[in-house]
């Protein structure tokens, strides 16, 4: 078995980057890839007869981490749209009961309601733009929580002492 650590230690792969090359083990043409995912190097050969794969934790500087999260902030998609079945909560009985049970104020938080799936919908706003939403089933429906968007921003909903982290 080939010692992969010699090969990957010579590569300069920045965070989020993937390099594809000839496999150092089986010499397959462009079948080997190495990816740096937040300081975690992942590699494998895609050739069926080769079993070279693995991962290794590497050092990631504070600047690398900051750069990664600021890049995600700049890539927020402003074209997020809720489905047509998500409407104003309209003081529906089940919405108001859920809000009373959890001591939240539906109107102050601009909560919505998914008519099709009977969910209380929490809009996620970033820099004044709705970029995502998450819905909580109000009945025994599974899954209990549903995400309406696809961005990869870490976010929380609410402020002060009470916040819903999604």
C-alpha positions as CSV (number, residue, x, y, z in Angstrom):
1,X,0.0,0.0,0.0
2,X,1.2,3.4,-1.0
3,X,2.1,5.9,1.8
4,X,-0.4,8.7,1.0
5,X,0.8,11.1,3.7
6,X,3.9,11.8,1.6
7,X,1.8,12.9,-1.4
8,X,-0.8,15.0,0.5
9,X,1.8,16.7,2.6
10,X,3.4,18.1,-0.6
11,X,0.1,19.5,-1.9
12,X,-1.0,23.1,-1.1
13,X,-4.8,22.8,-0.8
14,X,-6.6,25.8,0.6
15,X,-9.8,25.5,2.5
16,X,-12.7,24.4,0.4
17,X,-10.5,23.4,-2.5
18,X,-10.4,20.0,-4.3
19,X,-7.5,18.7,-6.4
20,X,-7.9,15.9,-8.8
21,X,-4.8,14.0,-10.0
22,X,-3.4,10.7,-11.1
23,X,-3.7,8.1,-8.3
24,X,-0.3,7.6,-6.5
25,X,-1.3,4.0,-5.7
26,X,-2.7,2.5,-8.9
27,X,-1.6,5.2,-11.4
28,X,-5.2,5.6,-12.6
29,X,-5.5,8.7,-14.8
30,X,-7.2,11.6,-12.9
31,X,-9.0,9.1,-10.5
32,X,-7.6,10.4,-7.3
33,X,-9.0,13.5,-5.5
34,X,-8.1,15.3,-2.3
35,X,-10.4,17.9,-0.6
36,X,-9.7,20.3,2.2
37,X,-12.9,20.7,4.2
38,X,-12.3,23.1,7.1
39,X,-8.9,21.6,7.9
40,X,-10.0,18.0,7.3
41,X,-8.3,16.4,4.3
42,X,-10.4,13.8,2.6
43,X,-9.0,11.6,-0.2
44,X,-9.9,8.7,-2.4
45,X,-9.4,7.0,-5.7
46,X,-12.4,6.5,-7.9
47,X,-11.0,3.5,-9.7
48,X,-12.9,0.3,-8.8
49,X,-9.8,-1.8,-8.4
50,X,-8.1,0.7,-6.0
51,X,-9.0,1.0,-2.4
52,X,-7.0,4.1,-1.5
53,X,-9.2,6.4,0.7
54,X,-9.0,8.1,4.0
55,X,-8.9,11.4,5.9
56,X,-6.6,13.4,8.1
57,X,-7.1,16.4,10.4
58,X,-4.8,19.3,9.6
59,X,-4.1,22.6,11.2
60,X,-6.5,25.4,10.3
61,X,-5.7,28.9,11.2
62,X,-8.2,31.4,12.7
63,X,-7.8,33.5,9.5
64,X,-8.8,30.4,7.4
65,X,-12.0,29.9,9.5
66,X,-12.9,33.6,9.3
67,X,-12.4,33.6,5.6
68,X,-14.6,30.6,5.2
69,X,-17.5,32.1,7.1
70,X,-17.2,35.5,5.4
71,X,-17.3,33.8,2.0
72,X,-20.5,32.0,3.0
73,X,-22.0,35.4,4.1
74,X,-21.3,36.9,0.7
75,X,-22.9,34.0,-1.1
76,X,-26.3,34.3,0.5
77,X,-29.0,33.8,-2.1
78,X,-31.4,36.7,-2.0
79,X,-33.8,34.9,-4.4
80,X,-35.3,32.6,-1.8
81,X,-39.0,32.2,-2.2
82,X,-41.5,30.5,0.2
83,X,-44.0,28.1,-1.3
84,X,-47.4,29.4,-2.1
85,X,-48.9,27.3,0.7
86,X,-47.0,29.4,3.3
87,X,-49.3,32.3,4.4
88,X,-49.8,34.7,7.3
89,X,-50.6,32.8,10.5
90,X,-54.0,34.6,10.8
91,X,-54.2,33.9,14.5
92,X,-55.1,30.3,13.8
93,X,-56.1,28.4,16.9
94,X,-53.3,25.8,16.7
95,X,-50.7,28.5,16.0
96,X,-51.8,30.6,19.0
97,X,-51.8,27.5,21.2
98,X,-48.2,26.6,20.2
99,X,-47.1,30.2,20.8
100,X,-48.8,30.3,24.2
101,X,-47.2,26.9,25.2
102,X,-43.7,28.2,24.3
103,X,-44.2,31.8,25.4
104,X,-43.5,33.4,22.0
105,X,-45.4,36.1,20.2
106,X,-46.4,35.2,16.7
107,X,-47.0,38.7,15.4
108,X,-43.9,40.3,16.9
109,X,-41.8,37.5,15.3
110,X,-43.5,37.7,11.9
111,X,-44.4,34.0,12.1
112,X,-46.1,32.4,9.1
113,X,-48.3,29.2,8.6
114,X,-47.9,26.4,6.1
115,X,-51.5,25.5,5.2
116,X,-50.5,22.3,3.2
117,X,-48.4,20.8,6.0
118,X,-50.0,22.4,9.1
119,X,-46.6,24.0,10.2
120,X,-45.7,27.1,12.1
121,X,-43.1,28.8,9.9
122,X,-40.2,30.8,11.3
123,X,-38.7,33.1,8.6
124,X,-34.9,33.5,8.7
125,X,-33.7,37.0,7.8
126,X,-30.1,37.9,7.0
127,X,-29.2,41.6,6.4
128,X,-33.0,42.5,6.1
129,X,-33.6,39.8,3.4
130,X,-35.5,36.5,4.0
131,X,-32.9,33.9,3.1
132,X,-34.6,30.8,4.5
133,X,-37.4,29.5,6.8
134,X,-38.0,26.6,9.0
135,X,-41.3,25.1,9.9
136,X,-42.4,23.2,13.0
137,X,-45.2,20.6,12.7
138,X,-48.2,21.5,14.8
139,X,-49.6,18.0,14.8
140,X,-47.8,14.6,15.0
141,X,-46.5,15.0,11.5
142,X,-42.9,13.8,10.7
143,X,-40.5,15.2,10.3
144,X,-41.2,17.6,13.2
145,X,-39.0,20.3,11.7
146,X,-38.7,21.2,8.0
147,X,-36.3,23.6,6.3
148,X,-37.7,25.5,3.3
149,X,-34.4,26.8,1.9
150,X,-31.0,25.4,0.9
151,X,-28.4,28.0,2.0
152,X,-25.6,26.9,4.3
153,X,-25.5,29.8,6.7
154,X,-25.5,29.0,10.3
155,X,-28.2,31.1,11.9
156,X,-30.4,31.5,14.9
157,X,-33.9,32.9,15.3
158,X,-34.8,35.3,18.0
159,X,-32.8,37.6,20.2
160,X,-32.0,38.2,23.9
161,X,-32.3,35.2,26.2
162,X,-34.6,33.2,24.0
163,X,-33.3,32.0,20.6
164,X,-34.2,29.0,18.4
165,X,-31.0,27.7,16.8
166,X,-31.5,26.0,13.5
